[in-house]
Amino acid sequence: MTWSALADVALAGGTISREDARRILHAPEDELLTLLDAAFRVRRAHWGRRVSLHVLENAKIGACPEDCGFCSQSSKHNAGSSPSGEAPMKTVDELVAGARRAAAARAKRYCMVTATRGPSQRDLDTICEAATRIKAELDIELCASLGLLTDAKAERLVASGVDRFNHNLETSERHYDQIVSTHSWKDRVETIRTAQRAGMDTCAGGIVGLGESEDDLLDLAFSLRELDVDSIPVNFLDAREGTPLAGYPLVQPGFALRALCMFRLVHPRTDLRVAGGREITLRALQAFALYPANSIFTQGYLTTGGATPHADHQMIRDAGFELELASGEGVPAEPEKMIEFAPRPAPTLRKPSLPQVRG
Ligand code: SF4
């Protein structure tokens, strides 16, 4: 079956087979543009030429008790975050100010993130108060990523105006315990279901480059389809010093594009985001990712810097795309109005002062 025929299956509401998804990951170099074109036909049918910008806000960074092997915020690794390295929870005013900055960058979504196993009541109070104020003041979609949820906590988030909950699966169920030991893949699935039961949209994706096999990547894509998530961030590992995955190589840019095309053809209607690691992995090929993906993060990530809104507006305009706002309106990207956004430096995790225990 040609790439174009796979797009026809996706556009007709069918599901491409696992073997066709596998073939996408092996698309020959000479067929990469044809593959991108097929993914773009599907993306354009559901999202037009619109790109939505998402902004991440570190509401609480560092000293996380979990041991995710890729994460420099874990207190279990020697990556600069320890119990003494915990940053305090940001204030409601700081979180609201972050949302104003995101809206000024013409972001569609603002996502408040805490490095925690799950939200404490006190952290939840802060997030909920900030959410209520942000929704009263700004036209912006609101997301939260706070770790494992209970039904009661999910319902509080909904009541405060949080639209979408992020909880990534990261990789396949089979590969998960090579990466994390402090909670299970099933725990993560349960939190996604909890958010869905409470009425929130769900955002769940993963990281390419964790040493997974091709089958692990395919399992991730098809598990997310079964879970019927609304949004999929596809990250590419940017290995951090001091974590168990330090030294893992970057994903090849051509493979990153094939992976994005595979996710698009398995998930025709989903909000598909080229997420962390975009700049360092794709480099000069970044704009090609807009053909399968319809959203990006701007202003950097949780523990690494990234492109500025100025650079992202410029890329979107140069590639002939436009921005999608929270209202659903499409508007031109305006790099000249984004000059004041200086690059946001990667946050510094305080150096550990206690002996580190390897997870
Ligand atoms: S990925 Fe999240 S849960 Fe895992 S260690 Fe990092 S901050 Fe904690």
Residues whose N, C-alpha, C, O or C-beta is under 5 A from the ligand:
A	BS01	SF4	C64 E66 D67 C68 C71 Q73 S74 A115 T116
